[in-house]
Amino acid sequence: MIAPTLTRFEDAISKIIESEDVADIEQFMEELTSYGITEISQLEAYSGCYRDEATFCEDFMSDYDEKLPNWAYHAIDWELVWHQSLRHDYFTVYFDSEYYFFNNSF
């Protein structure tokens, strides 16, 4: 049996989900298509893979230079940050027990 040749778009998806399984790639691609991501250039909207929204928000905020005091940083309800703020700017694809985050401005 000859392995199928992946398009550049499928290959890029394969790298994001870290799987070469064609069924996995097609499933993930269907999800992206439902959000309007159909071209390889739009994959620049990919913002990372996390176990949940709260972890994404915490990591997202840690990139800012203005550091919060440690006590304040650990008192933040990161899930609430997702639901009240960042969910408007990002969407997620839940795949293989993880969340893949994409910026809505692609």
N, C-alpha and C positions, 0 to 999 in steps of 0.2 A: 504494500500500500504506500502510495506517495503522499508525503505530508503536504497539506495545502500551503500555498504561498500567501503570506499576509500582506495586505496593503500597508502603506506607511502609517495610515491612521490606526489600523488594527495593531501594528507593531508598537506604536506609541502607547496604546491602551494596554497592551501586554506588559510593557515596562511599568506602567502605573500600578496595575494590579498584581504585578510580579507572578504572572502565570502565562504559560504558553498554550494552555488548553483552549482550543478553538471555541468550545461551548461557553467557557467563562468569558472569553473576549467578546463573543456575540451578545451574551446576556448583558454585560456591562455597556457595550455599545448601544444596545436598545435603550437602556436607562438614559444614557447621555443624549441620545437622539430625542427622547421625550422632553428634554430640557432645551433642545435646540442646538446642541453641540454636535456638529456633523463634519467638521473639518479639523485637520491637524492643528492649524493655527489657533483654533479656539481652545485647545487643550492647555494653553498658557494660563487658563483660568484655574487650573488645578492648584489647590493650596495645601494638600497633604492628606494623609490617612491617619485617623485617630480612633480610639476605642469608643469615644462618645463625644457629644457636643461640648461638654464642660471642659474636657481636656484640650480640645481645639481652641476654645476661648482663652484658657489659661496660657497656652503656648503663644497664641496670637498676641496677647497683651504683653507677654514677656519680651517681645521684640522691640518694644518702645524704650527709648533712652531714659525717659523719666521713670525711674524705679519707685514703686510704692514701698513704704516700710513693710518689712516682713510680716508684721502682725496684721496689717491691713490687707496685704496680698492674700493671706490665708483665710481671711474672714469673708472674702467675696464669694457669693453664690454664683459660680461660673455657669451653671445650667440656666440660671435666670438671665445672665448676660446674653446667652445664646437666644433665649426666647424673646427677650425685650429689645435686643439690638442687632446682633450679627446675623440672625436668620433672614433678615431683610436684604442683606448684601451677599449671602452665600446660600447655596443649596447643597444637599448631601445625597450621595448614592450609597445606600447600605448594601454591602456586598461582602460575602465571606466573613460575617461577624464583625465587620469594621465599617466605619463611616469614611467616605471619600468626599472631601470638601472642594467645592468649586465656587469661584467668585461669579456672581450674576452678571458682571460687566465684562463679558467676553466678546 
